[in-house]
């Protein structure tokens, strides 16, 4: 059964002890950050420490968020990381056009993930999502996007969120994960935000602290009632092909069956 990743835990690349803790925290993927979390005078050290970590496969998949490809540090990042056996993916920040993805794909053979963090990136979402076969996913960087748009209310982000979700689906990519919730103490707010994100069509979420991981996983795992309904749908579909109504009056067709299968795949994580 397919195991969908639901949690991506960020850790700063210039703090190897924090990265080590992140690797043991239970996240599906650890994202070592060479970009925003690392000061300019620590970039070289963060790059070297991350390359040393990835000379051997770590206990969980590790992605690295490199510096923006149009900046002064990205070329050295890509050179240092190319071919390392412990690297499972590269996250490309501030992508605004398909050419950025193609540029990274030439430099490294690993799966790529594009972060859309500006109005221009959102406008080019589908073109970016289809830029190269190496691209496995797109996601939002909401802090930068909010600043770019001068947006104060979180609800104003629902349109770009939906735009990215639709672009990913149209390109045949996995559903995007939500961006980080910046207040690590606000677990109730995180849970409510995850519930909203799940309703929009996101799947899973990035985190900046291990305490956020169980909240994210609970929010994105199906409930017992959802699992029971999915099992009922699959059982009915196996007995009778085509559209039909369940005994409780709910209508099912091929789309409902597909959603039920995804629900049961997620339930397999329990």
N, C-alpha and C positions, 0 to 999 in steps of 0.2 A: 504494500500500500504506500502511496506517495506521502512523504512527510513534508508538509509545507513549513518553511521557516516563518516564525512569527515574531521573533525578537532579534534585534541587531543592537549590540551594546558598543557604544563608542568609548575609546580610551586614548589619551594623548600619547603620541609616539615618543615624546621625550621623557616619559615617566615609565620605564620598563616594569617597575614594581606594580604600578596600576594596571598595566597591560596583563601582567601575570595573574592578578586578582580577577580581571575581567574574563580571562580564559577559563577560570574555575567557577564563574558565577552562574552558569547554567543557561547562558544565551545560546540561541541557535547559531549566530554568527557574531564574531567580534570584529569591530571596525577600528583599526588603528588609524588615528588621525594625524596626518602631517600638515594639515591646513590650519583651520581657525584656532584649534586648541594649542598650537605651537607658535611661540614668539619668533620673530625673524632671526634673532641671534641663537636660537635653539634648533633651527631647521636642519642644519648639517648633522648635529648629534641625533636628532629624532630619526632622520633617514638612516644613519648608520646602525642605530639600535634596532630599528625595525628590520633592516636587511639581515642583521645577525639573528634575530628571532626566527626569521622565515627560512633560514638555511635548512631547517628540519620541519617536517609537517607537525603543526601544533595539534592539541587535543580536539579542537573544534575549528571549523572553517574560519579563516581570517581574510577579511577584505582590508584594503588600505585606501583611505581617502587621500589622494595626492593633492598637491597644490594646483591651482588653476593653470591650465595648459598655456594660457597667454601671459603667464607671469614668469619671474626669474628663476623659480625653483623646480618647476615641473620636469624639465628635461633631465635634471640630475635624479629626481625621484624615479622616473621611468627607467633610467639606465641602471640605478642601484637595485631595482626590484625585478627587472626582467629575468625570467628563467628560474626564480627561486622556488623550490619545491613546496614551501609552506604557504604560498600565496594562492588564494582561491578566487580573488576578484579585485578589481580596481574600481573605486568610486570616483567619478570625475565631477568636481564641483563647478558651479556657475556655467554650465553648458548653455550656449545660446544658439548653436547652429550645428547641423550634421557633420560639418568638417572637423569639429573637435573630436567627435567619436572616431572618425576615420583616422585622424592623426594618432590617437592613442592605440587604435587597433594595429597600426603599422609597427608601433614601438614594442608591443607586448602581446603574447598569445592568450592571455587570461581573459575570462569573462569581464565585461565592462558594465557599469551601472552609471547612468547619467543623472545628475542632480540639476533640476531646473529651478533657478533662484531669482529670476527676473521676468519682467513682462515679455521681453523678447524671447526668452526661453519657452515661456508658456505658449506664445504665438507659434513657435516652431515645434511644438510638442510631438506631433505625429512624424514630421520629417526627421527629428532626432531619434524617435523610437524605431524608425526603419532605416537608420543610417548605415548599419553594418551588421552582419550576422553575429559578431562578437558581443553585441549589446544584448544583455539579458534582462535589463530592467531600467525603468525611469522612476524618479521620485521627486518630491518637492523639497526645497529648502525654504521653509516658510519665514524664518526671521529675515533673511535677505529680501525675499519677495515682498514682505510687508513693508520693509523700508523703501524698496524701489517704488512701490505703489503709494506710499504715504498713507497706509491703511491703519486705522486704529482699532476697528472692530474685527474680531476674529471671524464673525459670520461672513464678512466680505470675501474671505478666502474660499468659500464653498464653490464658486464658479471655477477658479483655477484648479482646485482640487478635482472637481468633476472632469475638467478638460484633460488632466493628466491620466485619470482613470480610464476615460474613453480612449485616449490615444494609445495607452498601453494595450488595451483589449483589441483595438483595431489593428495593432501591429503584431498581435499574437504573443505578447509578452505576459509574464505573470502580473497579477494585480499589484499595484504599487503599495509600499508600506507607508505608514504615516511618518511625518517628521517628528523630531523629539519634542517632548513636553518639558519646558525649561525649568520648572519649579519642582525640584526633587522631593520636596516635603508635601506637595499638594497631590496626594494619591487619589483623593476623591475627584478632584478636577481631572486628573489623568484618566480615571475610569470613565467619567462622563464624556471626555473628549474621544476616547477610544470607541465608546458606544456610538457616538455620532459618526466617527470615521468608518466604522464597520457598516453603518447604514448607508453611507455614501458609496461603498464598494472597495475601500482599502482592505488590505490583508496584512495584519501585523503592524509593528511599529518599532522605530529606533528609540533607544534609551540612552541616557547619560549617567545612570546610576543603577547598580544591581537591584536596589529596592523597587525599581519600577518594573522589573521583569515579570514577576508573578501577576501584577495588575494587568499588564498588557496581555499576557497569555490567557488569563481568565476572561478578559473582555472579548477576545477573538476566538476562543474555543466555543463550540456549540453547547447550548444548554441541554439538560436531559430531555426537556420537551421538544427541542429541535431535533435531537437524535431520534426520539421516538417517532416523530412525524416523518423524518427521512426514511426510517426503516419501513414505515407503513407505505410510503410512496414507492419504494423499491419493490416491496412485496407485491403491491397491486400492479405495478408495471410489468413485472415478470410473469404475471398470470394473464395479462390481457394487454396486447399491443394497442397503441393508439391513445387518443385523448379519452378521458373518463372522469367520473366523479367518485370521490371517496364516500364512504358511508356518512361522514359528518358534513357532506355537502361541498367540500373543497374540491376544486377542479384541478386535474393534473394532466400535463402533456409532456412532450420531450424536454422542454426547457425546465419544467419543475423537476423532472427526473434528474437532469444534469445537476441542478442545485442540490438535490438530495444526495447524489453521489459525492459531491464536494464536501457536504456536511459530514458524511460518514468518514471521508478521508481525514478531515480535521479531527474528528472524534477519535481516530486511531492514535492520536498523540497522547491520550489520557493514560 
